[in-house]
Amino acid sequence: MKSARYRTTNILLLQRAFFQTISLKGRNTLIILQTKGIYKEDGKIALKSIKVINWADITENTPPIFPEGSSIDLSISFDENIFLSGINGIVWATYDLRQSEIIQSSLIAQHIHCEVKTLKLEKENLFLISITNENETQDAIDFIWKSNDGLRLNPDWSYSPGETNKSFEQWLSGH
């Protein structure tokens, strides 16, 4: 028979995983590129940059039948949760250079080696916290947003321009 401590520990771990999963659901996707084009015959799209892409190059589906000359909006995006997953060492993202540098310094103080990388988007830069030693990735994730003993940041870097990351500012002010 398992001890009460063992059962309680497992319940707390499951509860923690459950709430972390909920906090990640419903996140928006990050749009990396948006461009316009003109629909041409046979599924060709002439982009603003004067390049032409073929419908067949992006999907096996039959091209839609739009009137030739129709305006097309094309965007490329991906799931923001990738910035929290540790894939390729990336454990956090922010539009605030100051925030990225403070988090980097905090991780280094915890003996977690990391660097700030810049992802250049169309209109702004996104600063990524990248862990250089793969074995330290989970420790960094725990310290930044999972553990109550760490920074306790919420994955909320998608704030509007000019607004601050509320959980980061709360941590800075000691709350």
N, C-alpha and C positions, 0 to 999 in steps of 0.2 A: 504494500500500500504506500502510495506517495505521501510525503509530508505536506502539511498545510503551507509551509514556506515554499516548497517546490510548486504546488498548484497556484499559489498567489503570484509567484514570479512569472510562471507561464501565462497566467491571465493578464498580468500587466504588460508583458511583451506583446501578446496578441492585441491588446487594447491599443498600445502605442502604434503598432503596425497598421491597425485599422484606421486610426485617426490620421496618421500620416498619409495613408492612401486617399482618404476623403479630402484632405487639404490639397492634394494634387489634382483631383478630378475637376473638370470644368475650366481648366486653364485655357487661355486663348493661345492660338498659334501665332508665331512670330512671322510676319510677312517680310521676307528678305528682299524681294524684287517685285515691283509692279511696273507694268509697261502696257502700252496700247499698240494696237495694230489694226490692219484692215483685212477683212476676210476676202480671199481671192478664190478663183475657181478650183475645184478638185481638192478642197481642204487645205489650201495654202494660206498662211497668215503672214502678211508683210508687216514687220514690226517698225516702230518709229525709227529704230536704228538702221533701217533699210535692209536688215537681214530678213530672210524668209525662212519660216519653219513649216514643215509639213505635218499635218495632223497625224499621219501614220508614224512619224518619228516620236510622238509622245503617247500614243495609245493605239491599241489594235482595233478599237471600235471604229465603225464606219463614220466618216466625217458628217457633221450635221449639214442640213441643207439650209444655209442662210443665203439671203440675197447677196450677190457679189458687191463688195464695197461696204458691207456692214462693219461697224466699229466693234473691235474685240478688246476686252480687258484681260490681261494675263497676269497672274501673280504666282509666285513661288513662296511657299511657307513651310515651316516645320513646327513640331510640338516643342514648346518651351521646356517641358519636363526634362529634356535631354540635358539641360544645364544643372540639374540636380542629381543626375544618375551616376556620375563618376566616370562615364564613358570618355575615353581618351584623357582622363584625369580632370575633366571639367566638373566642378562641384558648385559653382555659383555664377551668377551673372548680374550685372547692374549697369545702368547708364551713367552712374555717378563715379567718376574717377577717384574722388576722395574716399568714397565708401570702399571701393576695391582695394585701395592702398591700405586702409585701416584694417580691413579683414585680412589682407596679406600679412601685415605686421602682427596681427593677433595670432594667426596660424604659425608664423615663424617663432613667436614667443612660446608656442606649444610644441616646438621642435617638429613642426610639420612643414616640410619644404614645398614652396609653391612659387608661382609667378603670376603676374597679371598679363593676360593676352588681350589684344584688341580685335574685335570683330567689326569690320567697317561695313555699316549698312548704308543705304542710300542717303539718309538725312542725318545720321548720327552714329556714334560709336557705342558698342556694347562691350563692356569690360568683363572678361571671363577670368575666374580664379581657377588656375590649373595646378594640380598637384604633380610634382615632378617625380616622386617615388610612389609607384603604384600601390605599394603596401600601406601607404598612409592615407589612401583615398577615403576609406570608410571612416577613419578617425576624423578627417577633415569635415566630412558630411555631418557626422555626429556633432562635432564642435560648432559648426555654423548654424545648423537649424534643427537637428533632431534632439540633442541632449539638453536637459534642463540646466546642466552645469556649464554649457557653452554660451554662445551668443544669443541663442533662442530667436533667430531671425525667421520671419515668415517669408516664404518664397513669393515675394510681392514686388519684384522689380519692374513690373509692368505698370507703374504709376504714370500719370500724365506728365508731360514736360512741365518743369517748373515746380512740381510737387516733390515731396521727399518720401523716402521709404520709411513708413511709420515705425516698423519694428526695429529698424536700424537706429533711428533717432531715439527711440525709447531705450535701447541698449546703451547708446552713447550717454544719455542723461542719467543712467543708472536705475531705471525703472524696470 
